[in-house]
Amino acid sequence: MADVVQYRLERMVDELDDLEQRGLFNRLEIAEIVKQRRKFEYRLKRPCPLKQDFLTYIEYETQLDALRELRKKSVARELKKQGNKKLKMSKSDVAGLLRIIEIYELALKRYKGDIDLWFRYLEFCRIREHGRMKKALAKVIRFHPKVPGVWIYAAAWEFDHNMNVAAARALMQEGLRVCPTSEDLWVEYLRLELTYLNKLKARKVALGEDEGTLTRDDEKQWRDENKELFMSLDEKVEGDDNDGANVGSDQSEKKQELFAEHGMNIFKTVYGGAVEAVPSSLSLRKRFLEILEGTNLSDYEDMCKKILNDTKRDFSSQPGFWDWLARRECDLENGQGMSEEVIIPQVEKAIQVYDEALKNMPSGTMFSLYANFLLAIIAPKEGETNIIEPSGQAVNYISHLLSIYGRAESMGCITEELACKHVSLHLQLRQLEEARKLAAKLCSGKLAESVELWVLRITIEIRYITRSSPTPSDADMQTLFELFQQSLMKFSASKSSNLWLKALKFYANQRQYFDKLVEISVVTLVRDGGSENGFSLSSAIVSFVLQKDGIQQTRDIYKRFLALPHPGLALHRHCIDLETNLASIGDKDGLINARKLYESALATYDQNVSLWQDYYRMETKMGTSEKATAIYWRARRVLKDASEFVASPDM
């Protein structure tokens, strides 16, 4: 390996000598360059060089070559001031480029399947324009023919750089044969054909043979403003001039219509092939329609209607289609600043589309999309303004939204999301009593198993009993606790974390109710077991007890939880952290209790590597070296695979 590296470095001698002779780098800098290149070359000659090794080497050589170029320009300016000749091309001018290409080729030989690396190389070839792009494109197509982006990139390069539309078209068509279900390929192929047609049209306009393009109509205005440029050399009778102008105008219109018809034929052909190849893609048809709307082809409106009718026929059973169709009638994103006279008719058309959708396919998803549309009008996101100003019309949309929620419930299409939004809407309208009744109704019906709805109901009940006084009555406290008890016993602790946190926070200073919550938690933990990670009910209670009762009560409560059948790793870790923190500030019992907790946890989780590592670190930091060593060898003996434990930096 050393011989190969030395040989590669010796090949750089001429280049480095040239850099020194031309005054671009001094001897110390060249020594540093050799040192860095030797380091990179050794990395590449390892048995398994990493991709990052190649990329780091390429980045270094790229920056070095950029620095050489800057210094060369500086030296050239100095020579010009002195009246000397320009710097001639030398070996060092191309050596950096060739070395980067060589590193890329070495990397691609090892990582042929890395498409990101291939695209890096293609971009490098495009930017540096060193004449190797065709060879690189041929290679990447050979290795990755199933990647649509490769065909698109190759066709774009042929079209934009080589101005070879025949080669670009051939590449796109070959890509479509290999990847017939690629939406991007179909869309880009259509763009290619229409762009080429528009370029032909623009060329004729530039030559004065035609007027207008397929996308813009400002060329005619320019010709009218510069009539003197197009005056005939032979003066004719005024009437003859008018007749000639009319004939020329008619011919121009015919040519323009011919281009528009040809463009529409291309569109129909590509659209038909795309729909046949990918019949189940709604997004493909949306993209084709967007392209069509940005052109000026013949029979444009008829083709738009055809696409919409075909899409409606094939996707009328998908809620996403109806939502897209309705939002085409009313573009909420671009509706900011428009007058109500313009936006309200659009909203009404969108509502008609949603109503038609509900007749064809009533579902929870469809109701949700309908409600989201109305909510975007009534209550836009933060930072946006209302499209409809607060007025009688806005009130009508609010009542319409409430009726939509009611229809969803009556038709049995109500979902958890819809129910929560329905209740939240009443809260936003400051209808607390209506929201309270609705939440109670929903929680006792079809959505009785919805945790989010129960959280919302509890929140409303807390707001209701504290609306007039921050201190609720005993009767209200008892009623609310019964509601908490009903919901907490219904769900497992992992699902009802928000409910438990609300209950613990609300009753933190109510000893009678807090103790009852602890008893309920014990029953729940016995039934469901503790948590291994994530939310831990027992840990949350331990934290609340620590805040209000002190460390002694906390130790009593966590010992009670640890005595349950399956306390969970999360509780062990929480208690260990608690005792470790106390030990770090001088608590005498903290370290002893932390050791007991570690031993208790390892009795169940003896194959948990991180637990052993934390135990060892604690003893190293707070305990004695003898205990730390004993834990180290004990872990190596107990763990079936101790490699991860031993490989830790602090082991």
Solvent accessible surface area in square Angstrom, and as a share of the most:
residue,aa,sasa,rsa
1,M,123,0.55
2,A,55,0.43
3,D,117,0.61
4,V,67,0.38
5,V,1,0.01
6,Q,84,0.37
7,Y,134,0.51
8,R,29,0.11
9,L,12,0.06
10,E,95,0.43
11,R,138,0.50
12,M,8,0.04
13,V,73,0.42
14,D,85,0.44
15,E,7,0.03
16,L,15,0.07
17,D,61,0.32
18,D,25,0.13
19,L,4,0.02
20,E,57,0.26
21,Q,148,0.66
22,R,37,0.14
23,G,56,0.54
24,L,3,0.01
25,F,9,0.04
26,N,83,0.42
27,R,172,0.63
28,L,150,0.75
29,E,55,0.24
30,I,19,0.10
31,A,57,0.44
32,E,82,0.37
33,I,7,0.03
34,V,38,0.22
35,K,129,0.55
36,Q,39,0.17
37,R,2,0.01
38,R,89,0.33
39,K,89,0.38
40,F,9,0.04
41,E,1,0.00
42,Y,75,0.29
43,R,83,0.30
44,L,15,0.08
45,K,74,0.31
46,R,97,0.35
47,P,123,0.77
48,C,99,0.59
49,P,4,0.03
50,L,106,0.53
51,K,52,0.22
52,Q,112,0.50
53,D,12,0.06
54,F,7,0.03
55,L,22,0.11
56,T,45,0.26
57,Y,0,0.00
58,I,13,0.07
59,E,90,0.41
60,Y,50,0.19
61,E,2,0.01
62,T,51,0.30
63,Q,108,0.48
64,L,22,0.11
65,D,13,0.06
66,A,56,0.43
67,L,69,0.34
68,R,17,0.06
69,E,68,0.31
70,L,117,0.58
71,R,72,0.26
72,K,33,0.14
73,K,106,0.45
74,S,48,0.31
75,V,36,0.21
76,A,37,0.29
77,R,141,0.51
78,E,88,0.40
79,L,42,0.21
80,K,157,0.67
81,K,161,0.68
82,Q,125,0.55
83,G,65,0.63
84,N,80,0.41
85,K,174,0.74
86,K,179,0.76
87,L,46,0.23
88,K,163,0.69
89,M,138,0.62
90,S,33,0.21
91,K,109,0.46
92,S,2,0.01
93,D,16,0.09
94,V,59,0.34
95,A,13,0.10
96,G,7,0.07
97,L,30,0.15
98,L,90,0.45
99,R,24,0.09
100,I,0,0.00
101,I,5,0.02
102,E,55,0.25
103,I,0,0.00
104,Y,13,0.05
105,E,50,0.23
106,L,60,0.30
107,A,0,0.00
108,L,11,0.05
109,K,139,0.59
110,R,122,0.45
111,Y,60,0.23
112,K,91,0.39
113,G,63,0.60
114,D,33,0.17
115,I,53,0.27
116,D,75,0.39
117,L,0,0.00
118,W,4,0.01
119,F,53,0.22
120,R,113,0.41
121,Y,8,0.03
122,L,0,0.00
123,E,59,0.27
124,F,21,0.09
125,C,3,0.02
126,R,108,0.39
127,I,113,0.57
128,R,83,0.30
129,E,120,0.54
130,H,41,0.18
131,G,77,0.74
132,R,82,0.30
133,M,8,0.04
134,K,121,0.51
135,K,121,0.51
136,A,2,0.02
137,L,9,0.04
138,A,57,0.44
139,K,61,0.26
140,V,0,0.00
141,I,29,0.15
142,R,151,0.55
143,F,76,0.32
144,H,23,0.10
145,P,48,0.30
146,K,144,0.61
147,V,45,0.26
148,P,38,0.24
149,G,29,0.28
150,V,0,0.00
151,W,10,0.04
152,I,37,0.19
153,Y,41,0.16
154,A,1,0.00
155,A,4,0.03
156,A,46,0.35
157,W,27,0.09
158,E,13,0.06
159,F,19,0.08
160,D,88,0.46
161,H,93,0.42
162,N,53,0.27
163,M,143,0.64
164,N,61,0.31
165,V,25,0.15
166,A,65,0.50
167,A,28,0.22
168,A,0,0.00
169,R,66,0.24
170,A,56,0.44
171,L,38,0.19
172,M,4,0.02
173,Q,65,0.29
174,E,65,0.29
175,G,0,0.00
176,L,17,0.08
177,R,161,0.59
178,V,37,0.21
179,C,12,0.07
180,P,60,0.38
181,T,93,0.54
182,S,14,0.09
183,E,46,0.21
184,D,67,0.35
185,L,0,0.00
186,W,28,0.10
187,V,0,0.00
188,E,53,0.24
189,Y,23,0.09
190,L,0,0.00
191,R,112,0.41
192,L,17,0.09
193,E,13,0.06
194,L,14,0.07
195,T,58,0.34
196,Y,63,0.24
197,L,5,0.03
198,N,36,0.18
199,K,97,0.41
200,L,62,0.31
201,K,0,0.00
202,A,43,0.33
203,R,147,0.54
204,K,63,0.27
205,V,20,0.12
206,A,90,0.69
207,L,102,0.51
208,G,33,0.31
209,E,86,0.39
210,D,3,0.02
211,E,44,0.20
212,G,6,0.05
213,T,8,0.05
214,L,7,0.03
215,T,71,0.41
216,R,146,0.53
217,D,103,0.54
218,D,55,0.28
219,E,35,0.16
220,K,110,0.47
221,Q,110,0.49
222,W,135,0.47
223,R,49,0.18
224,D,70,0.36
225,E,116,0.52
226,N,33,0.17
227,K,135,0.57
228,E,109,0.49
229,L,116,0.58
230,F,91,0.38
231,M,143,0.64
232,S,79,0.51
233,L,179,0.89
234,D,101,0.52
235,E,172,0.77
236,K,130,0.55
237,V,107,0.61
238,E,133,0.60
239,G,37,0.36
240,D,76,0.39
241,D,69,0.36
242,N,81,0.42
243,D,84,0.44
244,G,44,0.42
245,A,64,0.50
246,N,89,0.46
247,V,83,0.48
248,G,35,0.34
249,S,52,0.34
250,D,74,0.38
251,Q,101,0.45
252,S,16,0.10
253,E,95,0.43
254,K,140,0.60
255,K,87,0.37
256,Q,51,0.23
257,E,100,0.45
258,L,117,0.58
259,F,25,0.10
260,A,11,0.09
261,E,85,0.38
262,H,92,0.41
263,G,0,0.00
264,M,5,0.02
265,N,84,0.43
266,I,28,0.14
267,F,0,0.00
268,K,94,0.40
269,T,101,0.59
270,V,8,0.05
271,Y,9,0.04
272,G,35,0.33
273,G,23,0.22
274,A,0,0.00
275,V,31,0.18
276,E,145,0.65
277,A,31,0.24
278,V,17,0.10
279,P,78,0.49
280,S,92,0.59
281,S,11,0.07
282,L,23,0.12
283,S,53,0.34
284,L,1,0.01
285,R,4,0.01
286,K,52,0.22
287,R,71,0.26
288,F,1,0.00
289,L,1,0.01
290,E,113,0.51
291,I,16,0.08
292,L,0,0.00
293,E,72,0.32
294,G,53,0.51
295,T,26,0.15
296,N,70,0.36
297,L,7,0.04
298,S,28,0.18
299,D,93,0.48
300,Y,72,0.27
301,E,116,0.52
302,D,91,0.47
303,M,7,0.03
304,C,15,0.09
305,K,123,0.52
306,K,99,0.42
307,I,1,0.00
308,L,42,0.21
309,N,94,0.48
310,D,20,0.10
311,T,0,0.00
312,K,71,0.30
313,R,163,0.60
314,D,61,0.32
315,F,4,0.02
316,S,40,0.26
317,S,87,0.56
318,Q,76,0.34
319,P,31,0.19
320,G,37,0.36
321,F,0,0.00
322,W,0,0.00
323,D,21,0.11
324,W,42,0.15
325,L,24,0.12
326,A,0,0.00
327,R,78,0.28
328,R,92,0.34
329,E,67,0.30
330,C,0,0.00
331,D,61,0.32
332,L,19,0.10
333,E,155,0.70
334,N,110,0.56
335,G,1,0.01
336,Q,73,0.32
337,G,86,0.83
338,M,71,0.32
339,S,57,0.37
340,E,50,0.22
341,E,135,0.60
342,V,71,0.41
343,I,0,0.00
344,I,36,0.18
345,P,66,0.42
346,Q,52,0.23
347,V,0,0.00
348,E,66,0.29
349,K,111,0.47
350,A,0,0.00
351,I,15,0.08
352,Q,121,0.54
353,V,18,0.10
354,Y,0,0.00
355,D,40,0.21
356,E,64,0.29
357,A,0,0.00
358,L,3,0.02
359,K,165,0.70
360,N,88,0.45
361,M,34,0.15
362,P,60,0.38
363,S,32,0.21
364,G,13,0.12
365,T,79,0.46
366,M,0,0.00
367,F,0,0.00
368,S,12,0.08
369,L,39,0.19
370,Y,0,0.00
371,A,0,0.00
372,N,46,0.23
373,F,0,0.00
374,L,0,0.00
375,L,32,0.16
376,A,34,0.26
377,I,1,0.01
378,I,29,0.15
379,A,47,0.36
380,P,30,0.19
381,K,161,0.68
382,E,181,0.81
383,G,81,0.78
384,E,92,0.41
385,T,93,0.54
386,N,55,0.28
387,I,13,0.06
388,I,4,0.02
389,E,100,0.45
390,P,108,0.68
391,S,48,0.31
392,G,51,0.49
393,Q,50,0.22
394,A,14,0.11
395,V,93,0.54
396,N,83,0.43
397,Y,6,0.02
398,I,33,0.17
399,S,62,0.40
400,H,50,0.22
401,L,0,0.00
402,L,41,0.21
403,S,53,0.34
404,I,1,0.00
405,Y,0,0.00
406,G,32,0.31
407,R,88,0.32
408,A,0,0.00
409,E,46,0.21
410,S,94,0.61
411,M,91,0.41
412,G,44,0.42
413,C,22,0.13
414,I,10,0.05
415,T,50,0.29
416,E,69,0.31
417,E,84,0.38
418,L,1,0.00
419,A,0,0.00
420,C,26,0.16
421,K,55,0.23
422,H,15,0.07
423,V,0,0.00
424,S,35,0.23
425,L,4,0.02
426,H,21,0.09
427,L,29,0.15
428,Q,117,0.52
429,L,56,0.28
430,R,221,0.81
431,Q,61,0.27
432,L,37,0.18
433,E,65,0.29
434,E,85,0.38
435,A,0,0.00
436,R,67,0.24
437,K,128,0.54
438,L,20,0.10
439,A,0,0.00
440,A,32,0.25
441,K,122,0.52
442,L,10,0.05
443,C,3,0.02
444,S,91,0.59
445,G,41,0.39
446,K,141,0.60
447,L,21,0.11
448,A,23,0.18
449,E,121,0.54
450,S,9,0.06
451,V,26,0.15
452,E,89,0.40
453,L,0,0.00
454,W,2,0.01
455,V,18,0.11
456,L,30,0.15
457,R,38,0.14
458,I,0,0.00
459,T,41,0.24
460,I,1,0.01
461,E,18,0.08
462,I,37,0.19
463,R,118,0.43
464,Y,43,0.16
465,I,20,0.10
466,T,42,0.24
467,R,145,0.53
468,S,104,0.67
469,S,46,0.29
470,P,125,0.79
471,T,107,0.62
472,P,22,0.14
473,S,60,0.38
474,D,120,0.62
475,A,71,0.55
476,D,51,0.26
477,M,15,0.07
478,Q,67,0.30
479,T,84,0.49
480,L,4,0.02
481,F,8,0.03
482,E,93,0.41
483,L,19,0.09
484,F,0,0.00
485,Q,77,0.34
486,Q,98,0.43
487,S,0,0.00
488,L,0,0.00
489,M,72,0.32
490,K,74,0.31
491,F,11,0.05
492,S,31,0.20
493,A,9,0.07
494,S,85,0.55
495,K,141,0.60
496,S,0,0.00
497,S,25,0.16
498,N,74,0.38
499,L,0,0.00
500,W,0,0.00
501,L,73,0.36
502,K,64,0.27
503,A,0,0.00
504,L,0,0.00
505,K,157,0.66
506,F,50,0.21
507,Y,0,0.00
508,A,18,0.14
509,N,139,0.72
510,Q,75,0.33
511,R,131,0.48
512,Q,113,0.50
513,Y,21,0.08
514,F,2,0.01
515,D,61,0.31
516,K,79,0.33
517,L,0,0.00
518,V,8,0.05
519,E,86,0.38
520,I,13,0.07
521,S,0,0.00
522,V,21,0.12
523,V,79,0.45
524,T,0,0.00
525,L,14,0.07
526,V,79,0.46
527,R,116,0.42
528,D,67,0.35
529,G,17,0.16
530,G,16,0.16
531,S,27,0.18
532,E,70,0.31
533,N,123,0.63
534,G,69,0.67
535,F,57,0.24
536,S,10,0.07
537,L,4,0.02
538,S,3,0.02
539,S,12,0.08
540,A,14,0.11
541,I,0,0.00
542,V,1,0.00
543,S,34,0.22
544,F,41,0.17
545,V,9,0.05
546,L,64,0.32
547,Q,149,0.66
548,K,63,0.27
549,D,43,0.22
550,G,30,0.29
551,I,49,0.25
552,Q,110,0.49
553,Q,95,0.42
554,T,0,0.00
555,R,18,0.07
556,D,72,0.37
557,I,22,0.11
558,Y,4,0.02
559,K,112,0.47
560,R,100,0.36
561,F,1,0.00
562,L,35,0.18
563,A,86,0.67
564,L,29,0.14
565,P,111,0.70
566,H,81,0.36
567,P,26,0.16
568,G,0,0.00
569,L,17,0.09
570,A,17,0.13
571,L,1,0.00
572,H,5,0.02
573,R,73,0.27
574,H,61,0.27
575,C,0,0.00
576,I,6,0.03
577,D,84,0.43
578,L,20,0.10
579,E,0,0.00
580,T,30,0.17
581,N,95,0.49
582,L,31,0.15
583,A,20,0.15
584,S,72,0.46
585,I,140,0.71
586,G,60,0.57
587,D,46,0.24
588,K,182,0.77
589,D,71,0.37
590,G,0,0.00
591,L,34,0.17
592,I,86,0.44
593,N,20,0.10
594,A,0,0.00
595,R,51,0.18
596,K,128,0.54
597,L,8,0.04
598,Y,10,0.04
599,E,65,0.29
600,S,49,0.32
601,A,0,0.00
602,L,7,0.03
603,A,90,0.70
604,T,85,0.49
605,Y,38,0.14
606,D,55,0.28
607,Q,77,0.34
608,N,39,0.20
609,V,25,0.14
610,S,51,0.33
611,L,0,0.00
612,W,2,0.01
613,Q,21,0.09
614,D,43,0.22
615,Y,10,0.04
616,Y,33,0.13
617,R,91,0.33
618,M,12,0.05
619,E,1,0.01
620,T,85,0.50
621,K,166,0.71
622,M,51,0.23
623,G,24,0.23
624,T,68,0.39
625,S,81,0.52
626,E,125,0.56
627,K,90,0.38
628,A,7,0.05
629,T,71,0.41
630,A,63,0.48
631,I,11,0.05
632,Y,35,0.13
633,W,140,0.49
634,R,74,0.27
635,A,0,0.00
636,R,99,0.36
637,R,175,0.64
638,V,48,0.28
639,L,10,0.05
640,K,184,0.78
641,D,95,0.49
642,A,19,0.15
643,S,70,0.45
644,E,114,0.51
645,F,0,0.00
646,V,57,0.33
647,A,81,0.62
648,S,14,0.09
649,P,140,0.88
650,D,68,0.35
651,M,49,0.22
